[in-house]
Amino acid sequence: MKAVITVTGKDTVGIIAKVSAKCAEHGANIIDISQSVLRDYFAMIMLVDIDELNVSFSDFVDSMAALGRDSGLVIQTMHEEIFQVMHTI
């Protein structure tokens, strides 16, 4: 299974490192990353494999959201299928 992680907020040093480290901590393997910086604003979308998570998916979602709150970012995590349905017209 795969999940999509979106990260938005003010650009600071180490955002990708923090998010990547949290993924690794929970056993999520990063498949693809797209990120950009527009002036002072950071935006990133990650596709991660969640087959080897060492916590429940719900706990993973909560952990990523908590990292976002602690870092002044908004981090949202959802199953890839839900992401695709949300963005299909």
C-alpha positions, 0 to 999 in steps of 0.5 A: 500500500502507498500513502501520500504525504503533503507538507506546507508551511514557511520554508526553513532548513531541514524540513525534508530531513525531519519528514524523511527521518519520521518516515524512516522511524515508522518504517515508511519507505519514500518512493517519490518526492516533489517539492518547491519553494515559492519565496518563503513558502515550502510545499512538498508531496511525498509518495511512501510505501507503508507496507512495512509500517511498525505502527498502525496507519492511524498512529502514523498519520497522527505522528506526522501531524504532530511533527507538523505542529511541532515544526510550524508546518501542516503535514497531512497523510492519507492512503493513495486511493483516497487521495486519488478519489479526492482529486478525480472529477 
